[in-house]
Amino acid sequence: MAHSSAAQQRLAALSSHLSRPTARLPDWNGALAALEATFPADQLSLDAATREAHGQSWGSLLPPSPPAAVLHAQTTSDVVAVVRIATRFGIVLIPTGGRTALEGQFTPTCCNPPVHEQWNGVVPGRRQAATGGTVPRPTIHVSLSRMNQVLQLHEQDFQAVVGPGIGWQGLNEHLAAKGVKLMFPVDPAPGSEFGGMAGVAGSGTNAVGYGTLRAEWIQSMQVVLMDGSVIRTKGSNRARKSTTGWDTGRLFLGSEGTLGIITELTIRLAPVVPLKVALTSFPSVADAVTAVVEILGAGLTPTSLELLDGTSIRGLNLAKLLPDALPEEPTVLMRFSNPSEAVNRASLEAVATIVKRAGARELKIAKDEKENDELWKARKSQYWSQQLLIGKGCRTLITDVCVPISRLAEFVARSEVLVQRSGLVAPIVAHIGDGNVHRAILWKGKEGEVERPKEVELLAKALVKLALELEGTCAGEHGIGLTKRKYLRRELGDGTLALMRTVKRALDPLGLLNPDKVLFPEGEEEYM
Ligand SMILES: Cc1cc2nc3c(=O)[nH]c(=O)nc-3n(C[C@H](O)[C@H](O)[C@H](O)COP(=O)(O)OP(=O)(O)OC[C@H]3O[C@@H](n4cnc5c(N)ncnc54)[C@H](O)[C@@H]3O)c2cc1C
């Protein structure tokens, strides 16, 4: 890869101009005094219970890692103040939203006292710092959840300006309560908030129709940088289109809290239109993929196309959440949202013909809103119901590869062989219309276990390797955090990684903003 190493050398030379200022030893006592002098007590949590809850990333299966403190920001000025304190006293900051990210994105990696330990005058960081190597630094979680206001609503522009602490669900409920027929259509986990949604920039079940958070749903952001300045990525511009200069907003979308702290977002909204759910099952995943490609190729415009394999359906049947048990076969659920019921019905008539040709059972179309909800429950309950496949003590690692749709059937067939060889159970729920496959690897955990068993780790790696071989990605929508850094060199190449490091150094020269996420600490790279 001569091309990549030449790029790497050029960027390494550029990076040396941006050499990092020597970070001073962290001074936690100084930082704490400054925090207490700046913020009222109800904005600063030092108690064990809050720190413990904040350090728990249940979805990532990483051991709990409580921060030293949680600062509940209420304004952009609060964020500026905590940034100034952090840079003055050498303290790490991690912005947090709903804390639903799955890859360890908000897990502190630096030294913080265990929650049961009293401070007793111990300055976290000093002890470890004395041992040399990277200076470990105490961490403040900067929670943006209290900044949850809808600041402006521009109905005729299909736009809203929101704080980072409101979620897509909260916003949609707010709009519905006001009788506004607009909504935000991108739907990651319930509980996720706009700051964190921009931080990971993933998507959800509606991506096939509406695109991902990396599309144009987030038009502009107000961001606090680590030098304490506040920028707006599109300035005062709220126009629907603009080509003014570099798209600096894109830098922060998916930056996982490593480049700046988002304190306001200008977002696009979509009209609320009638919605219809339908489902059917196929003899094989390959048949389901054939039908999906045909549906998309026919110019039909589903908002969601989701696949549950036979094992996932078995979990749903065990949970008895649906009015009738479903055949334990690969099942595609779909949603159509169009300006009228008639258009939805006409689209689904065309779909019925296509799926029949691909060997599916009869297409079941919801009669009314109640049935819409009942059928969609199959999708919404999959994560929880699959635990019944293993029973008490079930632990889950959700994988998140995405491949070109044309390679999806091959991915599923070859991954089935890997799963069988591993002896593990790994049902599929896939955003099939995007080629994004979540195989949830299940196993019975032991009491107090904090590490994934070796066979689970090996299967997760093998699935990523297969996806990369098929020109896919290790992270369709859940981001990189701590757990997927090892795959980045193979997926992105050295030149792109070097460019990312250059940007990180330019924006966070002291390395205090969510360090170790996305990129390994320099000199500690362990790529696959
Ligand atoms: C059951 C379940 C299902 C899920 N399904 C999906 C899915 O379908 N699609 C999908 O895309 N994801 C999914 N996720 C993952 C998760 O919901 C998303 O990544 C979500 O966007 C994270 O938002 P959050 O508010 O929880 O962010 P957090 O987890 O709090 O933070 C995520 C990242 O953003 C950074 N961050 C937070 N706030 C800010 C800010 N104000 N400024 C800068 N950086 C910030 C954090 O430092 C962190 O790196 C799922 C998770 C779970 C648990």
The ligand as an SDF file (V2000), in Angstrom:
LIG
                    3D

 53 58  0  0  0  0  0  0  0  0999 V2000
  -31.3110   -1.0290   22.9300 C   0  0  0  0  0  0  0  0  0  0  0  0
  -30.4830   -0.1120   22.0640 C   0  0  0  0  0  0  0  0  0  0  0  0
  -30.8200    0.0280   20.7330 C   0  0  0  0  0  0  0  0  0  0  0  0
  -30.0840    0.8810   19.9170 C   0  0  0  0  0  0  0  0  0  0  0  0
  -30.4630    1.0180   18.6180 N   0  0  0  0  0  0  0  0  0  0  0  0
  -29.7950    1.8830   17.8330 C   0  0  0  0  0  0  0  0  0  0  0  0
  -30.2080    2.0800   16.4840 C   0  0  0  0  0  0  0  0  0  0  0  0
  -31.1630    1.4810   15.9960 O   0  0  0  0  0  0  0  0  0  0  0  0
  -29.5120    2.9690   15.7420 N   0  0  0  0  0  0  0  0  0  0  0  0
  -28.4320    3.6530   16.2390 C   0  0  0  0  0  0  0  0  0  0  0  0
  -27.8370    4.4500   15.5230 O   0  0  0  0  0  0  0  0  0  0  0  0
  -28.0230    3.4770   17.5130 N   0  0  0  0  0  0  0  0  0  0  0  0
  -28.6800    2.6320   18.3130 C   0  0  0  0  0  0  0  0  0  0  0  0
  -28.2620    2.4570   19.6060 N   0  0  0  0  0  0  0  0  0  0  0  0
  -27.0870    3.2130   20.0870 C   0  0  0  0  0  0  0  0  0  0  0  0
  -27.4130    4.5800   20.6910 C   0  0  0  0  0  0  0  0  0  0  0  0
  -28.7740    4.7030   20.9820 O   0  0  0  0  0  0  0  0  0  0  0  0
  -27.0050    5.7270   19.7620 C   0  0  0  0  0  0  0  0  0  0  0  0
  -25.6280    5.7020   19.5330 O   0  0  0  0  0  0  0  0  0  0  0  0
  -27.4160    7.1250   20.2730 C   0  0  0  0  0  0  0  0  0  0  0  0
  -27.3340    8.0360   19.2030 O   0  0  0  0  0  0  0  0  0  0  0  0
  -26.5870    7.6400   21.4210 C   0  0  0  0  0  0  0  0  0  0  0  0
  -27.2150    8.7920   21.9530 O   0  0  0  0  0  0  0  0  0  0  0  0
  -27.0870    9.1500   23.5090 P   0  0  0  0  0  0  0  0  0  0  0  0
  -27.8120   10.4140   23.7730 O   0  0  0  0  0  0  0  0  0  0  0  0
  -27.4530    8.0010   24.3370 O   0  0  0  0  0  0  0  0  0  0  0  0
  -25.5270    9.4660   23.6060 O   0  0  0  0  0  0  0  0  0  0  0  0
  -24.4420    9.0290   24.6900 P   0  0  0  0  0  0  0  0  0  0  0  0
  -24.4000    7.5540   24.7800 O   0  0  0  0  0  0  0  0  0  0  0  0
  -24.6400    9.7870   25.9500 O   0  0  0  0  0  0  0  0  0  0  0  0
  -23.1220    9.5620   23.9910 O   0  0  0  0  0  0  0  0  0  0  0  0
  -22.7090    9.0510   22.7580 C   0  0  0  0  0  0  0  0  0  0  0  0
  -21.4240    9.7520   22.3150 C   0  0  0  0  0  0  0  0  0  0  0  0
  -21.6990   11.1010   21.9990 O   0  0  0  0  0  0  0  0  0  0  0  0
  -20.9110   11.9880   22.7920 C   0  0  0  0  0  0  0  0  0  0  0  0
  -21.7590   13.1110   23.1730 N   0  0  0  0  0  0  0  0  0  0  0  0
  -22.8710   13.0850   23.9550 C   0  0  0  0  0  0  0  0  0  0  0  0
  -23.3770   14.3220   24.0520 N   0  0  0  0  0  0  0  0  0  0  0  0
  -22.5710   15.1470   23.3410 C   0  0  0  0  0  0  0  0  0  0  0  0
  -22.5420   16.5420   23.0880 C   0  0  0  0  0  0  0  0  0  0  0  0
  -23.4830   17.3560   23.5720 N   0  0  0  0  0  0  0  0  0  0  0  0
  -21.5360   17.0380   22.3450 N   0  0  0  0  0  0  0  0  0  0  0  0
  -20.5740   16.2330   21.8230 C   0  0  0  0  0  0  0  0  0  0  0  0
  -20.5510   14.9040   22.0290 N   0  0  0  0  0  0  0  0  0  0  0  0
  -21.5310   14.3720   22.7750 C   0  0  0  0  0  0  0  0  0  0  0  0
  -20.4550   11.1620   23.9830 C   0  0  0  0  0  0  0  0  0  0  0  0
  -19.2380   11.6340   24.5110 O   0  0  0  0  0  0  0  0  0  0  0  0
  -20.3190    9.7890   23.3800 C   0  0  0  0  0  0  0  0  0  0  0  0
  -19.0890    9.6450   22.7480 O   0  0  0  0  0  0  0  0  0  0  0  0
  -28.9680    1.5930   20.4430 C   0  0  0  0  0  0  0  0  0  0  0  0
  -28.6470    1.4560   21.8010 C   0  0  0  0  0  0  0  0  0  0  0  0
  -29.3840    0.6110   22.6090 C   0  0  0  0  0  0  0  0  0  0  0  0
  -29.0110    0.5170   24.0570 C   0  0  0  0  0  0  0  0  0  0  0  0
  1  2  1  0
  2  3  1  0
  2 52  2  0
  3  4  2  0
  4  5  1  0
  4 50  1  0
  5  6  2  0
  6  7  1  0
  6 13  1  0
  7  8  2  0
  7  9  1  0
  9 10  1  0
 10 11  2  0
 10 12  1  0
 12 13  2  0
 13 14  1  0
 14 15  1  0
 14 50  1  0
 15 16  1  0
 16 17  1  0
 16 18  1  0
 18 19  1  0
 18 20  1  0
 20 21  1  0
 20 22  1  0
 22 23  1  0
 23 24  1  0
 24 25  2  0
 24 26  1  0
 24 27  1  0
 27 28  1  0
 28 29  2  0
 28 30  1  0
 28 31  1  0
 31 32  1  0
 32 33  1  0
 33 34  1  0
 33 48  1  0
 34 35  1  0
 35 36  1  0
 35 46  1  0
 36 37  1  0
 36 45  1  0
 37 38  2  0
 38 39  1  0
 39 40  1  0
 39 45  2  0
 40 41  1  0
 40 42  2  0
 42 43  1  0
 43 44  2  0
 44 45  1  0
 46 47  1  0
 46 48  1  0
 48 49  1  0
 50 51  2  0
 51 52  1  0
 52 53  1  0
M  END
$$$$
